[in-house]
Amino acid sequence: MGTETPLPRWFTGLLAHRRWIRRTEPFPHVYVREVFTRPFYDRLAAEFERVRLEQPELFEPVGEGSGATGVNLARVRNGPLELFLSRAWHDLIARLVGAQDAVTGDIEGALHHHAPAGPRGLPRHDLTRAWFAGPAPAPDAVGLAGADANPGIGPGDDERELVRAVAVLFYLGNDEWRPGSGGETALLSAADPSRPQSAVHVPPLNNSMVVFECTPRSWHTFAGGNTAARNSVVMWLYQTREQAEFRWGGAAIGDR
């Protein structure tokens, strides 16, 4: 991390400091088996379950091509889940993939729930745009999308056009999952199912995580066929449209 501002002690004390693995295939990503200390992970999992059981009306279909239901993190942030909306977490994730000079401090995040027997999702690379209201956040703050904490799908007054820069999937509350239960995250070498693909299947093990930059190659999807429910925290960090176009070209950036 060089001469960058150190992460605060309250935050690093929650991390398990286990081995974080960098992989290159089928595209660069970071995989972590034990992200948080056991006591803090237990708090996160308990809060996820509380929200799912006590406020099921908050979970709505995520969108086309996904069999998940979800709720924006900003709507359930009063508790341990607040960590995922902290600047410390944002900066850690950006440093993991070397994107700290590109990201804007803006965050989008949600709790996702896939019921058993979920369908396979559509492959996506997540290099897509959104509009955030208000000015860019200060260096020690984060920006959350829109008045209802969801990014807009079209421009409006005083809104900034941003593009997803980094994707995060953190798995929790999957106590019934076993090898063979399905529901992994498939990382793919191509989006066309008719072409041979090299794939890595990331299991939804509790307290594990996969992180990757959103690029024209970062194809991934929910593998489906799950015999047990699959729960996760899904997040994105953002970059400016100009930054994304400089790196990937305007034609590579999709709509939501």
N, C-alpha and C positions, 0 to 999 in steps of 0.2 A: 504493500500500500504506500510505500515511499514516504513523502513528506505530507501526504494528505491529512486532513483533520482526523484525529483518532475517533473511533466510534465511542459513544459514552459508556461508562462502566455499567450503568443499570441495564444497558442493552447487551453488552458482551457477557454479562453474568447469566443471561438466559440461554446462551448458546452452548451446545454440548461440546464444541471444539473437537468433533470427530473428523474423520477423513472426508474431505470434499474432493470428488474425483472429476477431472476434466476428460471428456471423451471427444473424439473427432468424427465418429461415424454414427449415423449417416450424414450428420452435420454437427458442428461444434455445440456442445452442451455441457452443463455441470450437473452432476448427480450427487446427492447427499443422502445417506441412510439415516443418520440421527442428527436432526437439525437443532432441536432444543433440548434442554435438560428435561428429565422425566417429569418433575413436578410441574414445570410450565407447560409441557405438552399436554399433560392431563387436564390442566385448566382450559387450554384451547379446545380439546376434544369435548369436554363437558359443556362448554359454552356453545359449541356448534350443535350438540345434541339438544340443549335447552331451546335454542332458537328454532330448530327444526320441529320439535315436538310442541312447543308452546305457541309458536307463531307460524304455523304451516301456510297461512294465507299469504305470507310474504314471498314464498317461493313461486316464481312464475316461469313459464317456458323460456329457455335461454335464447332460442332463435332457430332459424332454419338450419338444418344439417346437424343439430345437436339434440339428443334425447334427454338432456338434463333440464332440471329446474334450478333456479338460483335466485339469490337476493343480493343486492349491492351491499358491500361491506360497510359503506357509510351509513346505512340504515340500522346496523346492529353493532355499532362501534363502541358502545359504552361497556367496556370489559376487556378481557385479555386480547380479543381480536383487534383492538385498537393498535396493537403493535404493527400490524401489516400496513397501517396508514401512517406510520411514523417516518420522519426524515432519516432516522438511523437505518431502518429497514430498507428504505429506498436506496440509500447510498451504498449499503452492503451489496445489494443485488446489482447495482450498476457497476461496482468494482469487480464483481465476480466475472463479468464478461467484457471488462475493459471499456465500458460505455459511459464512464463518469463525466467525460467532457462533451458528451452528446445529449444526455437527457436533460429535461427541463424542470424536473421536480414534480411533475404531474403524475397522478396515480389513478388507475381504474382497478377495482377489485371486487370479487364476489365470492359467496359461498355457493358451491355447486353440489347437487345431489342427483346421482343416476340411480333410479330404481332398478331392481333385478330384472334381467332379461332385456336390457337396454339395446337398442339398435346401434350398429356401427355408425360412427359419425362421418361427415364428409371431410376429406383432407383439406387443410387450410394452412397458410403460412403466417397469418396474423399481421403481415405488413400492410395494415389498413389505416385509414385516416378517421379522425373524429374532431369535433369542435368543442373547445373548453371555454367556459365563460370567464370573464375577468382577466386581470393582468397575470403575468407569470409569477409564480410564488417566489418569496424571498429565499436566500440560500439555506436558511435554517427551518423552512416550512415546506409543506406540500400543497399541491393544488388538486382538488377533487372535481370531477367532471360535472358541470351543469348544476342548475338549481336543485335538481332532484338527485344529484350525485350520480347521474348517468350521462355519458358523453352524448352530445347531439349528433345527428346524422346529416345535418346540413348547416350552412353558415347562418349566422344571425348577428344582431348588433353586438359589438364589443366582444366578439368571440375569436379565439385563436384556433387556427387549423393546425392540428398536430397529427403525428403518425406513430403508431406503436413501435417501440424500440426494443423492448425486452419482455419476454413472457416468463411467468412463474407458475408452476403447479406444485402445491404443497398438499400432501395427503394426510387425512386425519379421520378418526371415527370409523375405520374400516376393520373392526375387530374380527368380523366373520370371514374376512378374505383369506384364502389359502392359495398356494400355487395350483393352477388349473381352474380357478374361479372366474377367470376372464376379467374384462373391464380395465385392461391396462391402457396406458397411453402409448400409441404407436408412433414412433418417430420414423419418417419415411424419406427415401432418397428421391422420390418423384410423386406427383399427384395423380398421374394417369394410372388407374388400376390395371390397364391392359399391358403396361410395360413391366418388365422385371424390376423388382424393388428390393433393395436392402433395407431391412427394418429392424429397429431396436424396440422391444416392448418393455416399457417401464412399469413395474408393478406398483399398485397403490398401497404400499406398505405404510403403516402408521409412522408419522414423524419423519417421512422422507420427502424429497423435493427434487424437481428437475427445473433447470433455468437455461434459457437460450435467447440469443438475439433473434429478433424478427427480421428475416431476410427473405429474398425470393426463393431460397432453398429450404427454409425451415418448415417443411411439410410435416404435419402431425394430425392425429385424430384420436378419438375415443374408439378403442378396439371393439367394444360391444361384447355381446355374448356373456355378460356377467351373471353369475348365479347368486351373488351377494350384492347389496347396495355398494355404490362407490361414492365417497364424499371427498371433497377437496376445496382448497382455497385457490382460486384462479386470479392472477393479477397481471397487469401490464404497466410498464414504465413507458414514457412518451418522449419523443424528439420533435423538433420543428419540421414542418414540411420541407423547408429548404435543406435541412441537414439530410433528410431521407432521400431527396432527389439528388443531392450531390453524391451520395454513396451508391444508390441503386438505380437512379433514373426515374423520371416521373411515371413511365409506363408500368413500372413494377409495383406501384402503390395501388392497392385496391380499395373498394368501398366496403363498408360493413355489411 
